[in-house]
């Protein structure tokens, strides 16, 4: 299955081949990204780490920023 990914922190676009049963958490682990530091959107809608990914998804991985 093929997906497109944009990683905001590094400003990179990737085309990745992933397993048909992949979830968001699997993708983040494969990219070595800590799931507690990012938000993930698919086709411009926020999704959680337990969601299954689909062929031709457009995924954005956005850094969470906090301040005081």
C-alpha positions as CSV (number, residue, x, y, z in Angstrom):
1,X,0.0,0.0,0.0
2,X,1.3,3.4,-0.9
3,X,0.9,6.6,1.2
4,X,2.2,10.2,0.9
5,X,3.6,11.8,4.1
6,X,4.6,15.3,5.0
7,X,6.7,15.7,8.1
8,X,6.4,19.3,9.3
9,X,9.4,19.2,11.7
10,X,11.8,18.4,8.8
11,X,9.8,20.0,6.0
12,X,10.0,16.7,4.0
13,X,7.6,14.9,1.7
14,X,7.9,11.2,1.4
15,X,6.2,8.4,-0.6
16,X,6.2,5.3,1.4
17,X,5.2,1.7,0.8
18,X,3.6,0.2,4.0
19,X,1.8,-3.0,5.0
20,X,-1.9,-3.2,4.4
21,X,-2.6,-3.6,8.1
22,X,-0.5,-0.6,9.2
23,X,-1.9,1.8,11.8
24,X,-0.7,5.4,12.6
25,X,1.4,4.1,15.5
26,X,3.2,1.7,13.2
27,X,4.0,4.5,10.8
28,X,5.4,6.7,13.6
29,X,7.5,3.9,15.0
30,X,9.0,3.1,11.6
31,X,9.9,6.8,11.2
32,X,11.3,6.9,14.8
33,X,8.9,9.6,15.8
34,X,7.6,9.7,19.4
35,X,3.8,9.7,19.2
36,X,3.5,12.0,22.2
37,X,5.2,14.8,20.3
38,X,3.1,15.0,17.2
39,X,-0.4,15.3,15.8
40,X,-1.3,13.3,12.7
41,X,-3.8,14.2,10.1
42,X,-5.2,12.3,7.1
43,X,-6.7,14.2,4.2
44,X,-6.8,17.3,6.6
45,X,-8.6,15.6,9.4
46,X,-6.9,14.8,12.8
47,X,-6.6,11.1,13.5
48,X,-5.5,9.0,16.5
49,X,-2.6,6.5,16.6
50,X,-5.0,3.5,16.5
51,X,-6.5,4.3,13.1
52,X,-5.7,2.0,10.2
53,X,-4.0,3.7,7.2
54,X,-5.4,3.3,3.7
55,X,-3.9,3.2,0.2
56,X,-3.2,6.7,-1.2
57,X,-3.7,8.4,2.1
58,X,-2.2,11.9,2.4
59,X,-0.7,12.0,5.9
60,X,0.7,15.1,7.7
61,X,2.8,14.7,10.8
62,X,2.7,18.0,12.8
63,X,4.9,18.9,15.7
64,X,3.1,19.8,19.0
65,X,4.4,23.0,20.4
66,X,3.7,24.1,24.0
67,X,4.8,27.2,25.8
68,X,4.4,29.0,29.1
